[in-house]
Amino acid sequence: MTSMVGIQYDCIVIGAGIEGSATAYHLSKKKKKTLLLEQFGLPHSRGSSHGQSRITRFSYSQEHYMKMMEEAFPLWSQLEKETETTLFKNTKLLVIQKPPYDLLDNRKRELLKCGKPFKELTHEELRQNYPGMKLSKDFRAVLDHSAGTLRADKALRGFQVQFEKQGGILKDEEKVLNIIPGRYVVVYTNKAVHRANSVVITPGAWASKLLKPLGLNIPLQVWRINVCYWREKFGDFDKMPCVIDDSTGEKHVYLLPMHEYPGLVKIAYHSGIDCDPDRRDEHATTDDREVKLIQRFINNYLPGIDGNKPVITESCMYTVTPDWELVLDHHPSHPNIVIGCGFSGHGFKLAPVVGKILSELATGQEPSYDISALRISRFGKSVVSKASL
Ligand SMILES: Cc1cc2nc3c(=O)[nH]c(=O)nc-3n(C[C@H](O)[C@H](O)[C@H](O)COP(=O)(O)OP(=O)(O)OC[C@H]3O[C@@H](n4cnc5c(N)ncnc54)[C@H](O)[C@@H]3O)c2cc1C
């Protein structure tokens, strides 16, 4: 490792997942000299932003995200134009629930609040429209017309390509080992020493590993998620909307229309198994409780899918906060260190706005959104160690 400090940057962004890449993109749009660092060779599938599809929608139970999504959609289409790539597909989203229908009713209220079109489907309509699905009569369903999917890998690449076109410097295979706060923040990597006016830390599941040495103990749980692909028997699953079954509460089974692998449908569970991000795949197994839950869902309600076993299982990670809210804030003791983490399994769709907010925090601007619910102070004073004050 060299001890020479190289170029002086306006900002260094640590972690080139979707949140860091979107942040770097916004910083370079502001003409800030920006370095984006990534520990692995790009592209990689060892974090949380890989794969080909993510669900997106306007409706949210929290008003702050609902407001952010109003801007996220146009920002995604701006990236589509800049990179001449299609990123959004308006597949729609079918939300289903068995009694007590509380979450489904909430979804309807949210859709009404954000003024987006939806339709309640009768049992007969469900049967006719989705032949691969057979729900029991006690299910109710709402079809959200403005929702759809984002092409995840292409979106990630899009932000990175635009960032470089706008003058940003992207270095992969360069792992950050140490961050030294100060008027200028000094960043030690396995290859070099860099210096910047500010640093944005967006390391996904590795957040605690970088934040603890900076005196921050944010309560973050890292889960390995089994992303399972199941064989289609019949039912035109390429024409299905996304489906979320709210019957099991916040931790639900969800399905995306057939896309990544011909003949295989992605069905996953919105929860996972605790893991260390550096040892994610050591204990991966399709015997997991989560896979069995998906299997039960398929065997009960999806006759068009072979629920015997997943044909392909991939891994991805959620970094979850106790309230499932994101963390977007300055370090409490070092205002030129900005943190974006804890995206709790729903951060992809928000990334263009997250990037905008983090770029504002890193350049001393007022954030364009009310982020009080996302501040570190919500976890109490005990998450900040005395050493960092
Ligand atoms: C299976 C699955 C399904 C999901 N579905 C949806 C969905 O439908 N809709 C939605 O909105 N969201 C969804 N999400 C959530 C969304 O994908 C994540 O919130 C988002 O990708 C998080 O991005 P990130 O940039 O924080 O993390 P990451 O993508 O993991 O990026 C962090 C990066 O930092 C790098 N890094 C870490 N430490 C260092 C270091 N020391 N030095 C240099 N680099 C470092 C890592 O290698 C990594 O590349 C899903 C997530 C998963 C796993």
The ligand as a MOL file (V3000), in Angstrom:
LIG
                    3D

  0  0  0     0  0            999 V3000
M  V30 BEGIN CTAB
M  V30 COUNTS 53 58 0 0 0
M  V30 BEGIN ATOM
M  V30 1 C -33.6980 -10.3200 -3.4430 0
M  V30 2 C -33.9100 -8.8470 -3.3400 0
M  V30 3 C -35.0590 -8.2890 -3.8630 0
M  V30 4 C -35.2840 -6.9200 -3.7700 0
M  V30 5 N -36.4120 -6.4120 -4.3210 0
M  V30 6 C -36.6030 -5.0690 -4.3260 0
M  V30 7 C -37.7160 -4.5200 -4.9980 0
M  V30 8 O -38.5080 -5.2440 -5.6000 0
M  V30 9 N -37.8530 -3.1730 -4.9890 0
M  V30 10 C -36.9560 -2.3490 -4.3640 0
M  V30 11 O -37.1530 -1.1280 -4.3970 0
M  V30 12 N -35.8890 -2.8540 -3.7100 0
M  V30 13 C -35.6780 -4.1890 -3.6730 0
M  V30 14 N -34.5960 -4.7260 -3.0470 0
M  V30 15 C -33.7130 -3.8580 -2.2760 0
M  V30 16 C -32.6490 -3.1730 -3.1180 0
M  V30 17 O -32.1610 -4.0280 -4.1020 0
M  V30 18 C -31.5600 -2.7130 -2.1560 0
M  V30 19 O -32.1580 -1.8650 -1.1780 0
M  V30 20 C -30.4590 -1.9590 -2.8510 0
M  V30 21 O -29.9410 -2.7060 -3.9200 0
M  V30 22 C -29.3550 -1.6260 -1.8580 0
M  V30 23 O -28.2840 -1.0580 -2.5650 0
M  V30 24 P -26.9460 -0.6190 -1.8520 0
M  V30 25 O -26.2270 0.2450 -2.8430 0
M  V30 26 O -27.2300 -0.0730 -0.5100 0
M  V30 27 O -26.1460 -1.9790 -1.5730 0
M  V30 28 P -25.1920 -2.8450 -2.5390 0
M  V30 29 O -25.8010 -3.0520 -3.8510 0
M  V30 30 O -24.7790 -4.0590 -1.7900 0
M  V30 31 O -23.9440 -1.9020 -2.7480 0
M  V30 32 C -22.9900 -1.6760 -1.7600 0
M  V30 33 C -21.6380 -1.8090 -2.4250 0
M  V30 34 O -20.6300 -1.3650 -1.5330 0
M  V30 35 C -19.4840 -2.1750 -1.7490 0
M  V30 36 N -18.6200 -2.0810 -0.5720 0
M  V30 37 C -18.8980 -2.5040 0.6790 0
M  V30 38 N -17.8500 -2.2880 1.4960 0
M  V30 39 C -16.8920 -1.7040 0.7450 0
M  V30 40 C -15.5710 -1.2510 1.0180 0
M  V30 41 N -15.0230 -1.3910 2.2390 0
M  V30 42 N -14.8490 -0.6980 0.0170 0
M  V30 43 C -15.3910 -0.5650 -1.2290 0
M  V30 44 N -16.6300 -0.9990 -1.5460 0
M  V30 45 C -17.3670 -1.5570 -0.5780 0
M  V30 46 C -20.0830 -3.5570 -1.9480 0
M  V30 47 O -19.1910 -4.4450 -2.5600 0
M  V30 48 C -21.3110 -3.2430 -2.7910 0
M  V30 49 O -21.0310 -3.3220 -4.1730 0
M  V30 50 C -34.3360 -6.0960 -3.1240 0
M  V30 51 C -33.1620 -6.6530 -2.5850 0
M  V30 52 C -32.9520 -8.0060 -2.6980 0
M  V30 53 C -31.7050 -8.5800 -2.1090 0
M  V30 END ATOM
M  V30 BEGIN BOND
M  V30 1 1 1 2
M  V30 2 1 2 3
M  V30 3 2 2 52
M  V30 4 2 3 4
M  V30 5 1 4 5
M  V30 6 1 4 50
M  V30 7 2 5 6
M  V30 8 1 6 7
M  V30 9 1 6 13
M  V30 10 2 7 8
M  V30 11 1 7 9
M  V30 12 1 9 10
M  V30 13 2 10 11
M  V30 14 1 10 12
M  V30 15 2 12 13
M  V30 16 1 13 14
M  V30 17 1 14 15
M  V30 18 1 14 50
M  V30 19 1 15 16
M  V30 20 1 16 17
M  V30 21 1 16 18
M  V30 22 1 18 19
M  V30 23 1 18 20
M  V30 24 1 20 21
M  V30 25 1 20 22
M  V30 26 1 22 23
M  V30 27 1 23 24
M  V30 28 2 24 25
M  V30 29 1 24 26
M  V30 30 1 24 27
M  V30 31 1 27 28
M  V30 32 2 28 29
M  V30 33 1 28 30
M  V30 34 1 28 31
M  V30 35 1 31 32
M  V30 36 1 32 33
M  V30 37 1 33 34
M  V30 38 1 33 48
M  V30 39 1 34 35
M  V30 40 1 35 36
M  V30 41 1 35 46
M  V30 42 1 36 37
M  V30 43 1 36 45
M  V30 44 2 37 38
M  V30 45 1 38 39
M  V30 46 1 39 40
M  V30 47 2 39 45
M  V30 48 1 40 41
M  V30 49 2 40 42
M  V30 50 1 42 43
M  V30 51 2 43 44
M  V30 52 1 44 45
M  V30 53 1 46 47
M  V30 54 1 46 48
M  V30 55 1 48 49
M  V30 56 2 50 51
M  V30 57 1 51 52
M  V30 58 1 52 53
M  V30 END BOND
M  V30 END CTAB
M  END
